[in-house]
């Protein structure tokens, strides 16, 4: 701890060689505050008492299941369909606007994390915020349904923003649970389990809304999934109140939105890498339009769900093994491999292939995406400025998703409208999708390029 020229306490970054000791101290502190572990933490016996059981990791990552079920299907299936329903004459541009609004809500992450790190609630630091965000998201989803049924276009966007705010509030608190409760040597395994639960949530959502339910039913499914998942995560996260915590300072809250590019250079470059990754991923939202206009399938929603399910299933299969492998080989090799694979897939999409080739490319994209997501969180934990303020750091890390998810669609919508302009306002030409997919390949290549600056392996 040191003092700046205004005599404020500033947290000194933890040297990489001492990070394991920092994590051990954090777990000792948590154990003293929380008492003995809950029975749910030992639902599968293991020989190593420091090694969290697979059952426990799945339970504590239940929120990842509901978050991905909501976020993935909302961006890829529900909002594209609703943009056509509510804004038939300008659906590509308005889809970009709606995705931009959801992206902006991720800016709440550092503020939520800062407050969570200083919470002295009798229920723990993370769980109260997790529950509050889920309730807010459920209210927003219910309002989206009403707005959609009544065709209140502006109210629909406001409700969408409210729902996304609640979702990201919970997410900012949830991401700090693993550094609090999981030993550092097992973080890759925990990150892989998180990715697998995310993929399974997405797969479940695409199955439901591709084959069973229509878009108007999605909002109630979101509410139920969020509330049940939050209940399970809170049940197994054995938190108890902290006796005291650092004071809340507005100046420190403002600082929570900045990165010292000298002291925390690795964290900064991981932030940049993840921003470009999400710019790439955000283009999936236009896949339904591509299948409709280029491959000209009869039911683009059906084929979008098939494509997404294929990708998510492949991602779920590779996620846990990739996370374990990253504990041995390091995170960067897997990120490089995943970026190369996804760049090739986007170049394949740019060639306007037939639908059966698109589905095959979806397999490659799913494998690459699963490899990236399996180590994404673990890589962030490896380079956090401090594990003692994990929620604040991971909240700032989440802002990279905001930048990518916002900038990507806001560029892609006008790009598609300009290069793909046709005589029909409801269709876009193949050139627009060539430009779109080539841009995706560039984004993911830049993600790999900037990761080279990270000194962590």
C-alpha positions in Angstrom: 0.0 0.0 0.0 1.3 3.5 -0.9 0.0 7.1 -0.9 -0.3 9.4 -3.8 0.2 13.2 -3.8 -3.3 13.7 -2.4 -2.6 11.3 0.5 -5.1 8.7 -0.8 -4.4 5.0 -0.3 -3.7 3.3 -3.5 -3.5 -0.5 -3.9 -0.1 -1.7 -5.1 -0.3 -4.3 -7.9 0.6 -7.8 -6.9 3.8 -9.2 -8.5 3.1 -12.3 -10.6 5.5 -14.4 -8.5 3.4 -13.5 -5.4 0.0 -14.0 -7.0 -0.4 -17.6 -5.6 0.4 -16.4 -2.1 -2.1 -13.5 -2.6 -4.8 -16.0 -3.5 -4.0 -18.3 -0.6 -4.3 -15.3 1.8 -7.6 -14.4 0.2 -9.0 -17.9 0.7 -7.8 -18.0 4.4 -9.6 -14.7 4.9 -12.8 -16.0 3.2 -12.6 -19.3 5.3 -12.4 -17.3 8.5 -15.4 -15.2 7.5 -17.5 -17.9 6.0 -17.0 -20.8 8.4 -17.0 -24.4 7.3 -17.9 -25.2 3.6 -21.4 -26.1 2.8 -22.4 -29.7 2.1 -23.1 -28.8 -1.5 -19.4 -28.0 -1.9 -18.6 -31.7 -1.3 -21.4 -33.3 -3.4 -18.6 -35.2 -5.2 -15.8 -36.5 -3.1 -12.2 -35.7 -4.2 -8.9 -36.8 -2.9 -7.5 -33.3 -2.8 -9.3 -31.1 -0.3 -8.2 -28.0 -2.2 -9.6 -29.2 -5.5 -13.2 -28.1 -5.9 -15.5 -30.9 -7.1 -16.9 -30.8 -10.5 -20.4 -30.8 -9.1 -19.6 -27.8 -7.0 -18.1 -25.9 -10.0 -21.2 -26.7 -12.1 -23.5 -25.5 -9.3 -21.7 -22.2 -8.6 -21.6 -21.6 -12.4 -25.4 -22.1 -12.7 -25.7 -18.4 -13.4 -23.4 -18.7 -16.4 -26.0 -21.2 -17.8 -28.9 -18.7 -17.5 -26.8 -15.7 -18.5 -25.8 -17.3 -21.8 -29.3 -18.7 -22.4 -30.5 -15.2 -22.2 -27.6 -13.2 -23.8 -26.8 -15.5 -26.7 -30.4 -16.2 -27.9 -31.4 -12.6 -27.3 -28.7 -11.3 -29.7 -28.7 -14.0 -32.3 -32.4 -15.1 -32.5 -34.8 -12.9 -30.6 -33.7 -9.3 -31.4 -33.1 -10.0 -35.1 -36.7 -11.4 -35.2 -38.1 -8.5 -33.1 -36.3 -5.9 -35.2 -38.1 -7.2 -38.3 -41.4 -7.3 -36.4 -41.1 -3.8 -34.9 -39.0 -2.0 -37.5 -39.6 -3.7 -40.9 -38.2 -0.8 -42.9 -35.0 -0.3 -41.1 -34.4 -3.6 -39.2 -30.6 -3.9 -39.8 -29.8 -0.4 -38.4 -32.3 -0.8 -35.5 -30.8 -4.2 -34.7 -27.5 -2.4 -34.4 -29.1 0.2 -32.1 -30.7 -2.4 -29.9 -27.5 -4.4 -29.6 -25.7 -1.1 -28.8 -28.1 -0.4 -26.0 -27.5 -3.8 -24.4 -23.7 -3.2 -24.8 -23.8 0.1 -23.0 -25.3 -1.5 -19.9 -22.1 -3.4 -19.4 -20.5 -0.1 -18.3 -22.1 -0.7 -14.9 -19.6 -3.5 -14.2 -16.8 -1.6 -12.5 -19.2 0.4 -10.3 -21.0 -2.8 -9.2 -17.7 -4.5 -8.6 -16.3 -1.6 -6.6 -19.3 -1.6 -4.3 -19.4 -5.4 -4.1 -15.8 -5.5 -2.9 -16.7 -3.1 -0.1 -20.0 -4.7 0.9 -20.6 -5.7 4.5 -24.0 -7.2 3.9 -25.0 -10.0 6.3 -25.5 -12.2 3.2 -22.0 -11.7 1.8 -20.3 -9.5 -0.7 -21.6 -11.0 -4.0 -25.0 -12.7 -3.4 -27.2 -9.6 -2.6 -26.1 -7.9 -5.8 -26.6 -11.2 -7.8 -30.2 -11.4 -6.6 -31.0 -7.7 -7.1 -29.7 -7.9 -10.7 -31.7 -11.0 -11.5 -34.9 -9.3 -10.2 -34.3 -6.2 -12.2 -33.6 -8.3 -15.3 -36.8 -10.2 -14.8 -38.8 -7.0 -14.5 -37.2 -5.7 -17.7 -38.0 -9.0 -19.6 -41.7 -8.8 -18.5 -41.8 -5.1 -19.7 -40.3 -6.2 -23.1 -43.1 -8.7 -23.5 -45.8 -6.1 -22.9 -44.1 -3.6 -25.2 -43.7 -6.2 -27.9 -47.3 -7.2 -27.7 -48.5 -3.6 -27.8 -45.9 -2.6 -30.4 -44.5 0.2 -28.2 -41.2 0.5 -30.1 -39.5 3.0 -27.9 -40.7 1.3 -24.7 -39.4 -2.0 -26.0 -35.9 -0.5 -26.3 -36.1 1.1 -22.9 -37.3 -2.3 -21.4 -34.5 -4.1 -23.2 -32.0 -1.7 -21.7 -33.5 -2.2 -18.2 -33.3 -6.0 -18.6 -29.7 -5.9 -19.8 -28.7 -3.6 -16.9 -30.0 -6.2 -14.4 -28.4 -9.0 -16.3 -25.0 -7.3 -16.3 -25.4 -6.2 -12.6 -25.7 -9.8 -11.6 -22.9 -10.9 -14.0 -20.4 -8.3 -12.5 -21.0 -9.8 -9.0 -21.0 -13.4 -10.2 -17.6 -13.3 -11.9 -16.0 -12.4 -8.6 -17.2 -15.6 -6.9 -14.6 -17.8 -8.5 -11.6 -15.8 -7.4 -13.1 -15.7 -3.9 -13.7 -19.4 -3.7 -11.5 -21.4 -6.1 -7.8 -21.9 -5.6 -5.6 -20.3 -8.3 -4.1 -23.6 -9.5 -7.6 -24.8 -10.4 -8.7 -21.6 -12.1 -8.3 -23.0 -15.6 -10.6 -25.9 -14.7 -13.1 -23.6 -13.1 -13.0 -21.3 -16.2 -13.5 -24.3 -18.5 -16.6 -25.4 -16.4 -17.9 -21.8 -16.6 -17.5 -21.9 -20.4 -19.2 -25.3 -20.6 -22.2 -24.1 -18.6 -22.4 -21.1 -20.8 -22.4 -23.2 -23.9 -25.0 -25.5 -22.5 -27.2 -22.5 -21.6 -26.9 -21.2 -25.2 -27.6 -24.6 -26.6 -30.7 -25.0 -24.5 -31.9 -21.6 -25.5 -31.4 -22.2 -29.2 -33.2 -25.5 -29.0 -36.2 -23.9 -27.3 -36.5 -20.9 -29.5 -35.6 -22.7 -32.7 -37.9 -25.7 -32.4 -40.3 -25.3 -29.5 -41.2 -21.7 -28.6 -41.6 -18.5 -30.6 -39.9 -15.2 -29.8 -42.8 -13.9 -27.7 -42.4 -16.7 -25.2 -38.6 -16.0 -24.7 -39.1 -13.3 -22.1 -40.8 -15.6 -19.6 -38.3 -18.3 -20.1 -35.5 -15.8 -19.4 -37.2 -14.8 -16.1 -37.6 -18.4 -14.9 -34.1 -19.4 -15.9 -32.4 -16.4 -14.2 -34.3 -16.7 -10.9 -33.7 -20.5 -10.6 -30.0 -20.2 -11.6 -29.3 -17.4 -9.2 -31.0 -19.4 -6.4 -28.7 -22.3 -7.0 -25.5 -20.2 -7.3 -26.4 -18.4 -4.1 -27.1 -21.7 -2.3 -23.6 -23.2 -2.9 -21.6 -19.9 -2.6 -20.9 -20.0 1.1 -20.5 -16.3 1.9 -20.9 -14.6 5.2 -20.7 -11.0 6.2 -17.4 -9.1 6.4 -16.8 -7.3 9.7 -15.3 -4.3 8.0 -14.3 -3.0 4.6 -12.5 -0.1 3.0 -14.6 3.1 2.8 -16.4 4.1 -0.4 -14.6 7.0 -2.1 -16.0 8.7 -5.2 -12.5 9.3 -6.5 -11.7 5.6 -6.3 -14.9 4.7 -8.1 -13.9 7.0 -11.0 -10.4 5.4 -11.0 -12.1 2.0 -11.3 -12.9 2.9 -14.9 -9.3 3.3 -15.9 -6.3 1.1 -16.5 -2.7 1.9 -15.7 -1.1 0.8 -18.9 2.4 0.8 -17.3 1.8 -0.9 -14.0 -0.9 -3.2 -15.4 0.2 -3.6 -19.0 -0.9 -7.3 -19.2 -4.4 -6.5 -18.0 -4.6 -3.7 -20.5 -3.7 -5.9 -23.5 -6.0 -8.7 -22.3 -8.7 -6.0 -22.3 -7.9 -4.9 -25.9 -7.8 -8.5 -27.0 -11.2 -9.2 -25.6 -12.7 -6.1 -27.1 -11.8 -7.2 -30.6 -13.0 -10.7 -29.8 -16.4 -9.4 -28.9 -16.5 -7.1 -32.0 -16.0 -10.4 -33.9 -18.6 -12.3 -32.0 -21.2 -9.5 -32.2 -21.5 -10.1 -36.0 -23.3 -13.4 -35.3 -26.4 -11.3 -34.8 -26.6 -10.7 -38.5 -26.4 -14.5 -39.3 -30.2 -14.8 -39.6 -30.2 -12.1 -42.3 -27.3 -13.8 -44.2 -29.2 -17.1 -44.2 -32.3 -15.3 -45.5 -30.6 -13.2 -48.2 -27.6 -15.2 -49.4 -28.4 -18.9 -48.8 -32.1 -18.0 -49.2 -33.4 -20.7 -46.9 -37.1 -21.0 -46.4 -37.0 -20.7 -42.6 -34.0 -18.5 -41.5 -34.9 -18.7 -37.8 -34.8 -22.5 -37.9 -31.5 -22.6 -39.7 -30.0 -19.9 -37.5 -30.9 -22.1 -34.5 -29.4 -25.1 -36.1 -26.2 -23.2 -36.8 -26.0 -21.8 -33.3 -26.8 -25.1 -31.7 -24.1 -26.8 -33.7 -21.5 -24.2 -32.7 -22.6 -24.2 -29.0 -22.5 -28.0 -28.8 -19.0 -28.1 -30.2 -17.9 -25.4 -27.9 -19.3 -27.2 -24.9 -17.4 -30.4 -25.8 -14.0 -28.6 -26.0 -14.5 -26.1 -23.2 -13.5 -28.2 -20.1 -10.6 -30.1 -21.8 -9.3 -26.7 -23.1 -9.5 -25.2 -19.6 -7.5 -28.0 -18.1 -5.0 -27.9 -20.9 -4.5 -24.2 -20.3 -3.5 -24.9 -16.7 -0.6 -26.9 -18.1 0.4 -25.2 -21.4 -0.7 -21.6 -20.6 -3.6 -19.6 -21.9 -2.1 -17.9 -24.9 -1.5 -20.9 -27.2 -5.2 -21.8 -27.0 -6.3 -18.2 -27.7 -4.0 -18.0 -30.8 -5.4 -21.3 -32.1 -9.0 -20.3 -31.5 -8.5 -16.9 -33.3 -6.9 -18.5 -36.3 -9.8 -21.0 -36.6 -12.5 -18.3 -36.3 -10.7 -16.1 -38.8 -10.8 -18.9 -41.3 -14.5 -19.5 -40.6 -15.4 -15.9 -41.3 -13.4 -15.9 -44.6 -15.4 -19.0 -45.4 -18.7 -17.2 -44.7 -17.5 -14.3 -47.0 -17.4 -16.7 -49.9 -21.2 -17.0 -49.8 -21.2 -20.8 -49.6 -24.4 -23.0 -49.7 -26.2 -23.7 -46.4 -24.7 -27.1 -45.8 -21.2 -25.6 -46.0 -22.3 -22.8 -43.6 -23.4 -25.5 -41.1 -20.0 -27.2 -41.5 -18.2 -23.9 -40.9 -20.4 -23.5 -37.8 -18.6 -26.5 -36.3 -15.2 -24.9 -36.8 -16.5 -21.6 -35.3 -17.9 -23.5 -32.3 -14.6 -25.2 -31.6 -12.7 -22.0 -31.9 -15.2 -20.1 -29.7 -15.2 -22.8 -27.1 -11.4 -22.8 -26.9 -11.4 -19.0 -26.4 -14.1 -18.9 -23.8 -12.6 -21.7 -21.8 -9.5 -19.7 -21.1 -10.8 -16.1 -21.4 -11.9 -15.8 -17.7 -8.8 -17.7 -16.4 -6.5 -15.4 -18.4 -8.2 -12.3 -16.9 -7.8 -13.7 -13.4 -4.1 -14.4 -14.1 -3.4 -10.7 -14.9 -5.8 -9.0 -12.4 -4.2 -5.9 -10.8 -5.2 -7.3 -7.4 -7.1 -10.4 -6.3 -8.3 -8.6 -3.2 -10.4 -6.3 -5.4 -11.4 -9.0 -7.9 -14.9 -7.7 -8.5 -13.7 -4.3 -9.4 -11.1 -5.6 -11.8 -13.4 -8.1 -13.4 -16.0 -5.4 -13.8 -13.6 -3.3 -15.8 -12.6 -6.5 -17.7 -16.3 -6.8 -18.6 -16.3 -3.3 -20.1 -14.3 -4.8 -23.0 -17.4 -6.8 -23.8 -19.4 -3.6 -23.8 -17.0 -2.0 -26.3 -16.9 -4.9 -28.6 -20.6 -5.7 -28.4 -21.5 -2.0 -29.0 -18.9 -1.0 -31.6 -19.3 -4.2 -33.6 -23.0 -3.9 -34.4 -22.9 -0.1 -34.8 -20.3 -0.6 -37.5 -21.9 -3.7 -39.0 -25.4 -2.4 -39.4 -24.5 0.6 -41.6 -21.8 -1.5 -43.4 -24.4 -4.1 -44.4 -26.9 -1.4 -45.4 -24.3 0.4 -47.6 -22.6 -2.5 -49.4 -25.7 -4.7 -49.5 -28.1 -2.0 -50.6 -30.9 -3.4 -52.9 -34.2 -2.2 -54.3 -36.0 -3.9 -51.4 -35.8 -2.5 -47.9 -36.3 -6.0 -46.5 -33.3 -7.6 -48.3 -29.6 -7.0 -48.5 -27.2 -8.1 -51.3 -24.3 -10.6 -51.0 -21.7 -7.9 -51.2 -22.9 -6.5 -47.9 -22.3 -9.9 -46.2 -18.9 -10.3 -47.9 -17.9 -7.0 -46.2 -19.4 -8.0 -42.9 -17.6 -11.4 -42.7 -14.3 -10.0 -43.9 -14.5 -7.5 -41.1 -15.1 -10.3 -38.6 -11.9 -12.0 -39.8 -9.9 -8.8 -39.3 -11.3 -8.3 -35.8 -10.3 -11.8 -34.6 -6.9 -11.5 -36.2 -6.3 -8.2 -34.3 -7.4 -10.0 -31.1 -4.6 -12.5 -31.6 -2.1 -9.8 -32.6 -2.6 -7.7 -29.5 -2.4 -10.8 -27.2 1.3 -11.1 -28.2 2.0 -8.1 -25.9 0.8 -10.1 -22.8 3.8 -11.4 -20.9 1.7 -14.1 -19.0 1.9 -17.4 -20.8 
